[in-house]
Amino acid sequence: MSKYECIMAIVNHGYSDLVMTAATKAGARGGTVLSARGTGSKEVGEFFGIRVTPEKDIVLILVPQEIRDQTLSAINEGAGMGTKGLGIAFSLPVADVVGLGTTEETKTDPKAGE
């Protein structure tokens, strides 16, 4: 079993740097940014008092479980709903990890190290 979590942060387009700045300060090493388009009803944006912009950035960050909570908290503070990024973030458990150059790779890939 892996000891990693995948943090997904969804922010308005152009604000992925807020996510990564916060995440790296919390101990994350890097991330991957994907472009996306949000969808939802007009009433949702009006109900929450925010303007919903369809263009989004999704930032995927793989972190050790030990720093998941502090990374999520940092992202919320730096890029959450109270910022220009208007972001949300959540984490998902990761079953296995390869390619990080850690001892985890040799545990999950019997050919690693050959």
N, CA, C and O atoms as a printed pandas DataFrame, in Angstrom:
     atom_number atom_name residue_name chain_id  residue_number  x_coord  y_coord  z_coord
0              1         N          MET        A               1    0.833   -1.185    0.000
1              2        CA          MET        A               1    0.000    0.000    0.000
2              3         C          MET        A               1    0.876    1.246    0.000
3              4         O          MET        A               1    1.872    1.317    0.719
4              5         N          SER        A               2    0.500    2.214   -0.803
5              6        CA          SER        A               2    1.245    3.461   -0.908
6              7         C          SER        A               2    0.956    4.367    0.272
7              8         O          SER        A               2   -0.098    4.280    0.902
8              9         N          LYS        A               3    1.889    5.217    0.553
9             10        CA          LYS        A               3    1.722    6.184    1.635
10            11         C          LYS        A               3    1.576    7.587    1.074
11            12         O          LYS        A               3    2.041    8.557    1.672
12            13         N          TYR        A               4    0.924    7.688   -0.082
13            14        CA          TYR        A               4    0.764    8.968   -0.760
14            15         C          TYR        A               4   -0.706    9.314   -0.950
15            16         O          TYR        A               4   -1.573    8.440   -0.935
16            17         N          GLU        A               5   -0.968   10.601   -1.127
17            18        CA          GLU        A               5   -2.293   11.121   -1.437
18            19         C          GLU        A               5   -2.166   12.016   -2.658
19            20         O          GLU        A               5   -1.144   12.678   -2.844
20            21         N          CYS        A               6   -3.194   12.039   -3.483
21            22        CA          CYS        A               6   -3.256   12.962   -4.611
22            23         C          CYS        A               6   -4.166   14.112   -4.207
23            24         O          CYS        A               6   -5.360   13.925   -3.974
24            25         N          ILE        A               7   -3.586   15.299   -4.129
25            26        CA          ILE        A               7   -4.383   16.486   -3.848
26            27         C          ILE        A               7   -4.790   17.095   -5.176
27            28         O          ILE        A               7   -3.962   17.303   -6.062
28            29         N          MET        A               8   -6.071   17.376   -5.297
29            30        CA          MET        A               8   -6.599   18.035   -6.488
30            31         C          MET        A               8   -7.142   19.387   -6.063
31            32         O          MET        A               8   -8.008   19.477   -5.193
32            33         N          ALA        A               9   -6.621   20.440   -6.686
33            34        CA          ALA        A               9   -7.097   21.793   -6.414
34            35         C          ALA        A               9   -7.670   22.352   -7.704
35            36         O          ALA        A               9   -7.025   22.296   -8.751
36            37         N          ILE        A              10   -8.871   22.886   -7.630
37            38        CA          ILE        A              10   -9.532   23.474   -8.788
38            39         C          ILE        A              10   -9.659   24.965   -8.529
39            40         O          ILE        A              10  -10.313   25.387   -7.576
40            41         N          VAL        A              11   -9.020   25.769   -9.397
41            42        CA          VAL        A              11   -9.022   27.220   -9.239
42            43         C          VAL        A              11   -9.376   27.883  -10.560
43            44         O          VAL        A              11   -9.341   27.252  -11.617
44            45         N          ASN        A              12   -9.716   29.158  -10.487
45            46        CA          ASN        A              12   -9.947   29.914  -11.711
46            47         C          ASN        A              12   -8.684   29.902  -12.563
47            48         O          ASN        A              12   -7.568   29.892  -12.044
48            49         N          HIS        A              13   -8.878   29.905  -13.870
49            50        CA          HIS        A              13   -7.756   29.871  -14.803
50            51         C          HIS        A              13   -6.771   31.004  -14.513
51            52         O          HIS        A              13   -7.156   32.158  -14.325
52            53         N          GLY        A              14   -5.493   30.638  -14.484
53            54        CA          GLY        A              14   -4.442   31.620  -14.255
54            55         C          GLY        A              14   -3.990   31.735  -12.814
55            56         O          GLY        A              14   -3.073   32.501  -12.517
56            57         N          TYR        A              15   -4.611   30.994  -11.916
57            58        CA          TYR        A              15   -4.273   31.094  -10.502
58            59         C          TYR        A              15   -3.621   29.824   -9.943
59            60         O          TYR        A              15   -3.562   29.643   -8.727
60            61         N          SER        A              16   -3.140   28.963  -10.809
61            62        CA          SER        A              16   -2.484   27.743  -10.337
62            63         C          SER        A              16   -1.206   28.064   -9.566
63            64         O          SER        A              16   -0.784   27.276   -8.720
64            65         N          ASP        A              17   -0.584   29.209   -9.845
65            66        CA          ASP        A              17    0.624   29.588   -9.113
66            67         C          ASP        A              17    0.330   29.815   -7.629
67            68         O          ASP        A              17    1.196   29.573   -6.789
68            69         N          LEU        A              18   -0.875   30.275   -7.295
69            70        CA          LEU        A              18   -1.249   30.431   -5.888
70            71         C          LEU        A              18   -1.269   29.075   -5.192
71            72         O          LEU        A              18   -0.829   28.944   -4.049
72            73         N          VAL        A              19   -1.782   28.073   -5.890
73            74        CA          VAL        A              19   -1.844   26.717   -5.330
74            75         C          VAL        A              19   -0.436   26.180   -5.099
75            76         O          VAL        A              19   -0.123   25.678   -4.019
76            77         N          MET        A              20    0.404   26.290   -6.118
77            78        CA          MET        A              20    1.749   25.714   -6.015
78            79         C          MET        A              20    2.614   26.454   -5.005
79            80         O          MET        A              20    3.420   25.826   -4.318
80            81         N          THR        A              21    2.472   27.751   -4.897
81            82        CA          THR        A              21    3.233   28.496   -3.889
82            83         C          THR        A              21    2.864   28.005   -2.493
83            84         O          THR        A              21    3.738   27.752   -1.663
84            85         N          ALA        A              22    1.571   27.872   -2.242
85            86        CA          ALA        A              22    1.106   27.400   -0.937
86            87         C          ALA        A              22    1.543   25.960   -0.684
87            88         O          ALA        A              22    2.012   25.634    0.406
88            89         N          ALA        A              23    1.391   25.104   -1.685
89            90        CA          ALA        A              23    1.717   23.682   -1.515
90            91         C          ALA        A              23    3.214   23.465   -1.273
91            92         O          ALA        A              23    3.588   22.649   -0.431
92            93         N          THR        A              24    4.060   24.174   -1.988
93            94        CA          THR        A              24    5.505   23.988   -1.794
94            95         C          THR        A              24    5.942   24.495   -0.427
95            96         O          THR        A              24    6.846   23.923    0.181
96            97         N          LYS        A              25    5.319   25.552    0.061
97            98        CA          LYS        A              25    5.629   26.025    1.420
98            99         C          LYS        A              25    5.251   24.983    2.459
99           100         O          LYS        A              25    5.858   24.920    3.529
100          101         N          ALA        A              26    4.248   24.164    2.149
101          102        CA          ALA        A              26    3.803   23.108    3.071
102          103         C          ALA        A              26    4.609   21.819    2.915
103          104         O          ALA        A              26    4.426   20.875    3.683
104          105         N          GLY        A              27    5.510   21.779    1.913
105          106        CA          GLY        A              27    6.358   20.604    1.755
106          107         C          GLY        A              27    6.190   19.825    0.470
107          108         O          GLY        A              27    6.944   18.883    0.227
108          109         N          ALA        A              28    5.230   20.182   -0.358
109          110        CA          ALA        A              28    5.054   19.486   -1.645
110          111         C          ALA        A              28    6.237   19.819   -2.554
111          112         O          ALA        A              28    6.818   20.900   -2.459
112          113         N          ARG        A              29    6.583   18.885   -3.430
113          114        CA          ARG        A              29    7.737   19.077   -4.313
114          115         C          ARG        A              29    7.358   19.614   -5.681
115          116         O          ARG        A              29    8.196   20.237   -6.333
116          117         N          GLY        A              30    6.151   19.402   -6.138
117          118        CA          GLY        A              30    5.745   19.870   -7.462
118          119         C          GLY        A              30    4.334   19.426   -7.764
119          120         O          GLY        A              30    3.687   18.748   -6.966
120          121         N          GLY        A              31    3.871   19.825   -8.936
121          122        CA          GLY        A              31    2.517   19.476   -9.323
122          123         C          GLY        A              31    2.351   19.526  -10.824
123          124         O          GLY        A              31    3.275   19.893  -11.550
124          125         N          THR        A              32    1.186   19.161  -11.283
125          126        CA          THR        A              32    0.836   19.169  -12.703
126          127         C          THR        A              32   -0.439   19.976  -12.870
127          128         O          THR        A              32   -1.413   19.774  -12.146
128          129         N          VAL        A              33   -0.426   20.894  -13.832
129          130        CA          VAL        A              33   -1.582   21.756  -14.073
130          131         C          VAL        A              33   -2.297   21.295  -15.333
131          132         O          VAL        A              33   -1.681   21.121  -16.385
132          133         N          LEU        A              34   -3.603   21.099  -15.213
133          134        CA          LEU        A              34   -4.456   20.741  -16.341
134          135         C          LEU        A              34   -5.453   21.867  -16.576
135          136         O          LEU        A              34   -5.929   22.488  -15.626
136          137         N          SER        A              35   -5.763   22.127  -17.827
137          138        CA          SER        A              35   -6.790   23.111  -18.155
138          139         C          SER        A              35   -8.141   22.416  -18.176
139          140         O          SER        A              35   -8.260   21.280  -18.635
140          141         N          ALA        A              36   -9.149   23.104  -17.680
141          142        CA          ALA        A              36  -10.486   22.507  -17.609
142          143         C          ALA        A              36  -11.542   23.580  -17.819
143          144         O          ALA        A              36  -11.253   24.777  -17.833
144          145         N          ARG        A              37  -12.748   23.123  -17.980
145          146        CA          ARG        A              37  -13.873   24.039  -18.138
146          147         C          ARG        A              37  -14.949   23.609  -17.145
147          148         O          ARG        A              37  -15.425   22.475  -17.186
148          149         N          GLY        A              38  -15.320   24.511  -16.266
149          150        CA          GLY        A              38  -16.334   24.217  -15.271
150          151         C          GLY        A              38  -17.727   24.348  -15.845
151          152         O          GLY        A              38  -17.932   25.008  -16.864
152          153         N          THR        A              39  -18.668   23.727  -15.198
153          154        CA          THR        A              39  -20.061   23.809  -15.611
154          155         C          THR        A              39  -20.927   23.874  -14.368
155          156         O          THR        A              39  -20.542   23.374  -13.311
156          157         N          GLY        A              40  -22.057   24.468  -14.486
157          158        CA          GLY        A              40  -22.984   24.572  -13.364
158          159         C          GLY        A              40  -24.100   25.516  -13.725
159          160         O          GLY        A              40  -24.047   26.217  -14.736
160          161         N          SER        A              41  -25.101   25.524  -12.892
161          162        CA          SER        A              41  -26.232   26.391  -13.179
162          163         C          SER        A              41  -25.919   27.819  -12.765
163          164         O          SER        A              41  -25.111   28.047  -11.865
164          165         N          LYS        A              42  -26.546   28.757  -13.406
165          166        CA          LYS        A              42  -26.365   30.173  -13.108
166          167         C          LYS        A              42  -26.799   30.475  -11.669
167          168         O          LYS        A              42  -26.215   31.337  -11.012
168          169         N          GLU        A              43  -27.807   29.777  -11.188
169          170        CA          GLU        A              43  -28.327   30.019   -9.850
170          171         C          GLU        A              43  -27.293   29.689   -8.764
171          172         O          GLU        A              43  -27.269   30.337   -7.718
172          173         N          VAL        A              44  -26.454   28.701   -9.006
173          174        CA          VAL        A              44  -25.446   28.325   -8.011
174          175         C          VAL        A              44  -24.497   29.491   -7.776
175          176         O          VAL        A              44  -24.223   29.848   -6.630
176          177         N          GLY        A              45  -23.998   30.084   -8.849
177          178        CA          GLY        A              45  -23.098   31.222   -8.723
178          179         C          GLY        A              45  -23.752   32.399   -8.028
179          180         O          GLY        A              45  -23.114   33.077   -7.223
180          181         N          GLU        A              46  -24.996   32.646   -8.326
181          182        CA          GLU        A              46  -25.720   33.743   -7.694
182          183         C          GLU        A              46  -26.023   33.433   -6.229
183          184         O          GLU        A              46  -25.994   34.329   -5.385
184          185         N          PHE        A              47  -26.310   32.188   -5.932
185          186        CA          PHE        A              47  -26.632   31.805   -4.555
186          187         C          PHE        A              47  -25.445   32.018   -3.629
187          188         O          PHE        A              47  -25.605   32.541   -2.527
188          189         N          PHE        A              48  -24.268   31.621   -4.061
189          190        CA          PHE        A              48  -23.080   31.754   -3.228
190          191         C          PHE        A              48  -22.455   33.145   -3.320
191          192         O          PHE        A              48  -21.458   33.420   -2.652
192          193         N          GLY        A              49  -23.034   34.022   -4.141
193          194        CA          GLY        A              49  -22.536   35.376   -4.229
194          195         C          GLY        A              49  -21.223   35.515   -4.974
195          196         O          GLY        A              49  -20.498   36.493   -4.789
196          197         N          ILE        A              50  -20.915   34.533   -5.819
197          198        CA          ILE        A              50  -19.687   34.599   -6.601
198          199         C          ILE        A              50  -20.018   34.458   -8.069
199          200         O          ILE        A              50  -21.033   33.870   -8.443
200          201         N          ARG        A              51  -19.166   34.994   -8.875
201          202        CA          ARG        A              51  -19.329   34.853  -10.320
202          203         C          ARG        A              51  -18.601   33.597  -10.764
203          204         O          ARG        A              51  -17.398   33.462  -10.536
204          205         N          VAL        A              52  -19.308   32.690  -11.388
205          206        CA          VAL        A              52  -18.714   31.433  -11.836
206          207         C          VAL        A              52  -18.071   31.652  -13.200
207          208         O          VAL        A              52  -18.746   32.010  -14.165
208          209         N          THR        A              53  -16.764   31.436  -13.271
209          210        CA          THR        A              53  -16.065   31.524  -14.553
210          211         C          THR        A              53  -15.805   30.110  -15.030
211          212         O          THR        A              53  -15.329   29.281  -14.254
212          213         N          PRO        A              54  -16.102   29.813  -16.279
213          214        CA          PRO        A              54  -15.997   28.433  -16.747
214          215         C          PRO        A              54  -14.556   27.932  -16.907
215          216         O          PRO        A              54  -14.325   26.732  -16.761
216          217         N          GLU        A              55  -13.591   28.790  -17.197
217          218        CA          GLU        A              55  -12.215   28.337  -17.398
218          219         C          GLU        A              55  -11.568   28.070  -16.036
219          220         O          GLU        A              55  -11.560   28.936  -15.161
220          221         N          LYS        A              56  -11.035   26.881  -15.874
221          222        CA          LYS        A              56  -10.442   26.458  -14.606
222          223         C          LYS        A              56   -9.065   25.852  -14.836
223          224         O          LYS        A              56   -8.747   25.399  -15.936
224          225         N          ASP        A              57   -8.268   25.849  -13.800
225          226        CA          ASP        A              57   -7.024   25.095  -13.748
226          227         C          ASP        A              57   -7.212   24.025  -12.681
227          228         O          ASP        A              57   -7.728   24.303  -11.599
228          229         N          ILE        A              58   -6.797   22.813  -12.987
229          230        CA          ILE        A              58   -6.784   21.737  -12.004
230          231         C          ILE        A              58   -5.325   21.425  -11.720
231          232         O          ILE        A              58   -4.556   21.124  -12.633
232          233         N          VAL        A              59   -4.953   21.497  -10.458
233          234        CA          VAL        A              59   -3.579   21.222  -10.058
234          235         C          VAL        A              59   -3.567   19.885   -9.327
235          236         O          VAL        A              59   -4.248   19.713   -8.315
236          237         N          LEU        A              60   -2.785   18.939   -9.850
237          238        CA          LEU        A              60   -2.622   17.623   -9.234
238          239         C          LEU        A              60   -1.285   17.612   -8.500
239          240         O          LEU        A              60   -0.247   17.917   -9.086
240          241         N          ILE        A              61   -1.315   17.261   -7.227
241          242        CA          ILE        A              61   -0.105   17.250   -6.407
242          243         C          ILE        A              61   -0.054   15.942   -5.639
243          244         O          ILE        A              61   -0.984   15.610   -4.904
244          245         N          LEU        A              62    1.020   15.206   -5.806
245          246        CA          LEU        A              62    1.217   13.952   -5.074
246          247         C          LEU        A              62    2.052   14.259   -3.840
247          248         O          LEU        A              62    3.169   14.764   -3.950
248          249         N          VAL        A              63    1.510   13.955   -2.667
249          250        CA          VAL        A              63    2.217   14.241   -1.421
250          251         C          VAL        A              63    2.194   13.023   -0.505
251          252         O          VAL        A              63    1.280   12.201   -0.585
252          253         N          PRO        A              64    3.200   12.902    0.369
253          254        CA          PRO        A              64    3.135   11.863    1.397
254          255         C          PRO        A              64    1.937   12.130    2.323
255          256         O          PRO        A              64    1.584   13.283    2.571
256          257         N          GLN        A              65    1.329   11.074    2.822
257          258        CA          GLN        A              65    0.167   11.229    3.701
258          259         C          GLN        A              65    0.452   12.139    4.889
259          260         O          GLN        A              65   -0.439   12.843    5.365
260          261         N          GLU        A              66    1.689   12.124    5.365
261          262        CA          GLU        A              66    2.052   12.900    6.550
262          263         C          GLU        A              66    1.869   14.401    6.362
263          264         O          GLU        A              66    1.658   15.117    7.341
264          265         N          ILE        A              67    1.945   14.896    5.124
265          266        CA          ILE        A              67    1.802   16.340    4.916
266          267         C          ILE        A              67    0.507   16.707    4.185
267          268         O          ILE        A              67    0.330   17.853    3.772
268          269         N          ARG        A              68   -0.381   15.754    4.029
269          270        CA          ARG        A              68   -1.649   16.014    3.336
270          271         C          ARG        A              68   -2.449   17.133    3.989
271          272         O          ARG        A              68   -2.845   18.085    3.316
272          273         N          ASP        A              69   -2.689   17.030    5.282
273          274        CA          ASP        A              69   -3.538   18.008    5.964
274          275         C          ASP        A              69   -2.937   19.408    5.927
275          276         O          ASP        A              69   -3.647   20.381    5.671
276          277         N          GLN        A              70   -1.640   19.517    6.180
277          278        CA          GLN        A              70   -1.014   20.843    6.165
278          279         C          GLN        A              70   -0.981   21.412    4.751
279          280         O          GLN        A              70   -1.065   22.628    4.575
280          281         N          THR        A              71   -0.861   20.548    3.736
281          282        CA          THR        A              71   -0.869   21.024    2.350
282          283         C          THR        A              71   -2.260   21.509    1.963
283          284         O          THR        A              71   -2.390   22.572    1.355
284          285         N          LEU        A              72   -3.297   20.756    2.300
285          286        CA          LEU        A              72   -4.670   21.187    2.023
286          287         C          LEU        A              72   -4.980   22.505    2.723
287          288         O          LEU        A              72   -5.592   23.394    2.133
288          289         N          SER        A              73   -4.565   22.631    3.965
289          290        CA          SER        A              73   -4.799   23.860    4.719
290          291         C          SER        A              73   -4.078   25.041    4.076
291          292         O          SER        A              73   -4.641   26.131    3.975
292          293         N          ALA        A              74   -2.842   24.830    3.642
293          294        CA          ALA        A              74   -2.075   25.899    2.997
294          295         C          ALA        A              74   -2.710   26.313    1.674
295          296         O          ALA        A              74   -2.769   27.501    1.357
296          297         N          ILE        A              75   -3.185   25.341    0.906
297          298        CA          ILE        A              75   -3.851   25.647   -0.365
298          299         C          ILE        A              75   -5.126   26.439   -0.109
299          300         O          ILE        A              75   -5.406   27.405   -0.819
300          301         N          ASN        A              76   -5.892   26.047    0.884
301          302        CA          ASN        A              76   -7.117   26.767    1.215
302          303         C          ASN        A              76   -6.815   28.214    1.598
303          304         O          ASN        A              76   -7.530   29.132    1.198
304          305         N          GLU        A              77   -5.773   28.405    2.359
305          306        CA          GLU        A              77   -5.398   29.758    2.782
306          307         C          GLU        A              77   -4.880   30.591    1.611
307          308         O          GLU        A              77   -5.205   31.773    1.496
308          309         N          GLY        A              78   -4.077   29.976    0.742
309          310        CA          GLY        A              78   -3.444   30.724   -0.344
310          311         C          GLY        A              78   -4.258   30.849   -1.615
311          312         O          GLY        A              78   -4.073   31.797   -2.378
312          313         N          ALA        A              79   -5.167   29.895   -1.857
313          314        CA          ALA        A              79   -5.895   29.885   -3.127
314          315         C          ALA        A              79   -7.361   29.505   -2.968
315          316         O          ALA        A              79   -8.032   29.204   -3.956
316          317         N          GLY        A              80   -7.861   29.515   -1.751
317          318        CA          GLY        A              80   -9.232   29.076   -1.486
318          319         C          GLY        A              80  -10.289   30.091   -1.878
319          320         O          GLY        A              80  -10.012   31.055   -2.592
320          321         N          MET        A              81  -11.494   29.863   -1.407
321          322        CA          MET        A              81  -12.641   30.689   -1.780
322          323         C          MET        A              81  -12.486   32.150   -1.370
323          324         O          MET        A              81  -13.124   33.022   -1.960
324          325         N          GLY        A              82  -11.662   32.431   -0.383
325          326        CA          GLY        A              82  -11.449   33.808    0.060
326          327         C          GLY        A              82  -10.355   34.530   -0.698
327          328         O          GLY        A              82   -9.944   35.618   -0.293
328          329         N          THR        A              83   -9.870   33.948   -1.796
329          330        CA          THR        A              83   -8.796   34.548   -2.591
330          331         C          THR        A              83   -9.261   34.760   -4.020
331          332         O          THR        A              83  -10.382   34.399   -4.375
332          333         N          LYS        A              84   -8.394   35.351   -4.842
333          334        CA          LYS        A              84   -8.705   35.543   -6.258
334          335         C          LYS        A              84   -8.839   34.216   -7.008
335          336         O          LYS        A              84   -9.518   34.144   -8.032
336          337         N          GLY        A              85   -8.195   33.174   -6.498
337          338        CA          GLY        A              85   -8.273   31.871   -7.148
338          339         C          GLY        A              85   -9.632   31.203   -7.010
339          340         O          GLY        A              85   -9.998   30.366   -7.835
340          341         N          LEU        A              86  -10.388   31.569   -5.969
341          342        CA          LEU        A              86  -11.703   30.974   -5.686
342          343         C          LEU        A              86  -11.661   29.456   -5.792
343          344         O          LEU        A              86  -12.514   28.843   -6.434
344          345         N          GLY        A              87  -10.654   28.853   -5.155
345          346        CA          GLY        A              87  -10.418   27.430   -5.326
346          347         C          GLY        A              87  -11.011   26.535   -4.268
347          348         O          GLY        A              87  -11.328   26.951   -3.154
348          349         N          ILE        A              88  -11.146   25.283   -4.668
349          350        CA          ILE        A              88  -11.489   24.204   -3.739
350          351         C          ILE        A              88  -10.407   23.143   -3.894
351          352         O          ILE        A              88   -9.782   23.039   -4.949
352          353         N          ALA        A              89  -10.190   22.366   -2.858
353          354        CA          ALA        A              89   -9.188   21.304   -2.914
354          355         C          ALA        A              89   -9.676   20.107   -2.120
355          356         O          ALA        A              89  -10.413   20.242   -1.143
356          357         N          PHE        A              90   -9.249   18.934   -2.559
357          358        CA          PHE        A              90   -9.575   17.704   -1.849
358          359         C          PHE        A              90   -8.477   16.699   -2.147
359          360         O          PHE        A              90   -7.657   16.908   -3.040
360          361         N          SER        A              91   -8.466   15.619   -1.404
361          362        CA          SER        A              91   -7.446   14.596   -1.626
362          363         C          SER        A              91   -8.095   13.238   -1.860
363          364         O          SER        A              91   -9.208   12.964   -1.412
364          365         N          LEU        A              92   -7.360   12.407   -2.575
365          366        CA          LEU        A              92   -7.769   11.041   -2.851
366          367         C          LEU        A              92   -6.609   10.114   -2.506
367          368         O          LEU        A              92   -5.454   10.456   -2.763
368          369         N          PRO        A              93   -6.890    8.952   -1.931
369          370        CA          PRO        A              93   -5.804    8.014   -1.641
370          371         C          PRO        A              93   -5.206    7.464   -2.934
371          372         O          PRO        A              93   -5.910    7.289   -3.929
372          373         N          VAL        A              94   -3.922    7.199   -2.909
373          374        CA          VAL        A              94   -3.207    6.647   -4.060
374          375         C          VAL        A              94   -2.780    5.222   -3.699
375          376         O          VAL        A              94   -2.141    5.002   -2.669
376          377         N          ALA        A              95   -3.131    4.267   -4.541
377          378        CA          ALA        A              95   -2.835    2.863   -4.256
378          379         C          ALA        A              95   -1.350    2.551   -4.389
379          380         O          ALA        A              95   -0.774    1.925   -3.500
380          381         N          ASP        A              96   -0.724    2.972   -5.474
381          382        CA          ASP        A              96    0.683    2.681   -5.719
382          383         C          ASP        A              96    1.348    3.868   -6.388
383          384         O          ASP        A              96    0.690    4.676   -7.043
384          385         N          VAL        A              97    2.652    3.965   -6.219
385          386        CA          VAL        A              97    3.433    5.038   -6.835
386          387         C          VAL        A              97    4.695    4.444   -7.432
387          388         O          VAL        A              97    5.381    3.654   -6.784
388          389         N          VAL        A              98    5.001    4.818   -8.659
389          390        CA          VAL        A              98    6.274    4.479   -9.287
390          391         C          VAL        A              98    6.807    5.733   -9.966
391          392         O          VAL        A              98    6.041    6.639  -10.294
392          393         N          GLY        A              99    8.103    5.787  -10.173
393          394        CA          GLY        A              99    8.694    6.878  -10.916
394          395         C          GLY        A              99    9.135    8.069  -10.094
395          396         O          GLY        A              99    9.578    9.070  -10.655
396          397         N          LEU        A             100    9.028    7.989   -8.787
397          398        CA          LEU        A             100    9.461    9.104   -7.955
398          399         C          LEU        A             100   10.924    8.991   -7.549
399          400         O          LEU        A             100   11.488    9.932   -6.991
400          401         N          GLY        A             101   11.537    7.851   -7.823
401          402        CA          GLY        A             101   12.927    7.666   -7.412
402          403         C          GLY        A             101   13.059    7.464   -5.920
403          404         O          GLY        A             101   14.093    7.794   -5.339
404          405         N          THR        A             102   12.033    6.927   -5.292
405          406        CA          THR        A             102   12.059    6.676   -3.850
406          407         C          THR        A             102   12.113    5.179   -3.609
407          408         O          THR        A             102   12.022    4.392   -4.551
408          409         N          THR        A             103   12.259    4.789   -2.375
409          410        CA          THR        A             103   12.247    3.368   -2.041
410          411         C          THR        A             103   10.884    2.759   -2.321
411          412         O          THR        A             103   10.771    1.546   -2.495
412          413         N          GLU        A             104    9.850    3.584   -2.368
413          414        CA          GLU        A             104    8.498    3.097   -2.681
414          415         C          GLU        A             104    8.476    2.439   -4.053
415          416         O          GLU        A             104    7.759    1.461   -4.265
416          417         N          GLU        A             105    9.274    2.982   -4.997
417          418        CA          GLU        A             105    9.308    2.443   -6.355
418          419         C          GLU        A             105    9.832    1.014   -6.355
419          420         O          GLU        A             105    9.285    0.158   -7.050
420          421         N          THR        A             106   10.868    0.745   -5.597
421          422        CA          THR        A             106   11.439   -0.599   -5.600
422          423         C          THR        A             106   10.515   -1.601   -4.920
423          424         O          THR        A             106   10.568   -2.793   -5.225
424          425         N          LYS        A             107    9.671   -1.140   -4.007
425          426        CA          LYS        A             107    8.714   -2.037   -3.363
426          427         C          LYS        A             107    7.604   -2.460   -4.314
427          428         O          LYS        A             107    7.131   -3.595   -4.242
428          429         N          THR        A             108    7.177   -1.560   -5.211
429          430        CA          THR        A             108    6.043   -1.856   -6.068
430          431         C          THR        A             108    6.445   -2.369   -7.428
431          432         O          THR        A             108    5.602   -2.924   -8.133
432          433         N          ASP        A             109    7.711   -2.211   -7.839
433          434        CA          ASP        A             109    8.163   -2.652   -9.148
434          435         C          ASP        A             109    9.323   -3.631   -8.967
435          436         O          ASP        A             109   10.438   -3.204   -8.667
436          437         N          PRO        A             110    9.086   -4.930   -9.142
437          438        CA          PRO        A             110   10.137   -5.918   -8.902
438          439         C          PRO        A             110   11.327   -5.770   -9.854
439          440         O          PRO        A             110   12.409   -6.281   -9.563
440          441         N          LYS        A             111   11.147   -5.077  -10.992
441          442        CA          LYS        A             111   12.242   -4.875  -11.940
442          443         C          LYS        A             111   13.067   -3.633  -11.636
443          444         O          LYS        A             111   14.118   -3.430  -12.242
444          445         N          ALA        A             112   12.605   -2.793  -10.699
445          446        CA          ALA        A             112   13.346   -1.574  -10.359
446          447         C          ALA        A             112   14.703   -1.956   -9.780
447          448         O          ALA        A             112   14.811   -2.898   -8.996
448          449         N          GLY        A             113   15.704   -1.239  -10.162
449          450        CA          GLY        A             113   17.041   -1.488   -9.657
450          451         C          GLY        A             113   17.838   -2.453  -10.504
451          452         O          GLY        A             113   19.007   -2.689  -10.198
452          453         N          GLU        A             114   17.261   -3.032  -11.570
453          454        CA          GLU        A             114   18.001   -3.961  -12.423
454          455         C          GLU        A             114   18.875   -3.208  -13.385
455          456         O          GLU        A             114   19.579   -3.820  -14.189
